[in-house]
Amino acid sequence: MTSWDQQVALFSLAESTYGPITTVIANAGISDTNVHEWTQENDDGELRKPSTKTLDVDVVGVVYSEHSGS
């Protein structure tokens, strides 16, 4: 999950429904793009903005899980 608000809401709902959370395994991960594509150019010759979707899910989602569940 890459939305802080949704992550916090999920943990709050889980705790209010089932009690304290004792274990979290943040194992979501995607492979949306590869490094090759980060340096490719658009039709006008300008560099294309790299996608951060993989970082958002694989890194930011884990950080959010760690902090919203504590």
C-alpha positions as CSV (number, residue, x, y, z in Angstrom):
1,M,0.0,0.0,0.0
2,T,1.4,3.4,-1.0
3,S,-1.3,5.5,0.7
4,W,-0.4,6.5,4.3
5,D,-4.0,7.3,5.1
6,Q,-5.3,4.0,3.9
7,Q,-2.5,2.1,5.6
8,V,-3.3,3.8,9.0
9,A,-7.0,3.1,8.5
10,L,-6.3,-0.6,7.8
11,F,-4.2,-1.0,10.9
12,S,-6.8,0.9,13.0
13,L,-9.6,-1.3,11.7
14,A,-7.6,-4.5,12.3
15,E,-6.8,-3.5,15.8
16,S,-10.3,-2.5,16.7
17,T,-11.7,-5.7,15.2
18,Y,-9.1,-8.3,16.3
19,G,-7.0,-6.7,19.0
20,P,-3.3,-5.7,19.1
21,I,-1.2,-6.5,16.1
22,T,1.8,-8.5,17.1
23,T,3.3,-9.3,13.7
24,V,3.4,-7.6,10.4
25,I,4.9,-9.1,7.3
26,A,5.2,-6.4,4.6
27,N,5.8,-8.6,1.5
28,A,4.1,-6.8,-1.3
29,G,6.4,-6.2,-4.3
30,I,6.2,-5.5,-8.0
31,S,8.5,-5.2,-10.9
32,D,6.9,-2.4,-13.0
33,T,9.9,-1.3,-15.0
34,N,13.5,-1.9,-15.5
35,V,16.5,0.4,-15.3
36,H,16.8,0.5,-19.1
37,E,13.6,2.4,-19.4
38,W,14.7,5.1,-17.0
39,T,17.1,6.6,-19.5
40,Q,15.1,6.3,-22.7
41,E,14.0,9.4,-24.5
42,N,10.6,10.6,-25.6
43,D,9.9,11.2,-29.3
44,D,11.1,14.8,-28.9
45,G,14.6,13.6,-27.7
46,E,14.0,14.6,-24.1
47,L,14.6,12.1,-21.3
48,R,11.5,10.4,-20.1
49,K,10.6,10.9,-16.4
50,P,11.4,7.6,-14.6
51,S,8.6,5.7,-13.0
52,T,8.8,5.4,-9.2
53,K,5.9,2.9,-9.0
54,T,8.2,0.0,-8.1
55,L,10.0,2.1,-5.4
56,D,6.6,3.3,-4.0
57,V,5.3,-0.3,-3.6
58,D,8.5,-2.1,-2.7
59,V,10.1,0.5,-0.4
60,V,7.5,3.2,0.7
61,G,4.8,0.5,1.3
62,V,7.2,-1.3,3.7
63,V,8.2,1.9,5.5
64,Y,4.5,2.8,5.9
65,S,3.7,-0.7,7.2
66,E,6.5,-0.4,9.8
67,H,5.3,2.9,11.1
68,S,1.6,2.8,10.9
69,G,1.5,-0.5,12.8
70,S,3.5,0.7,15.8
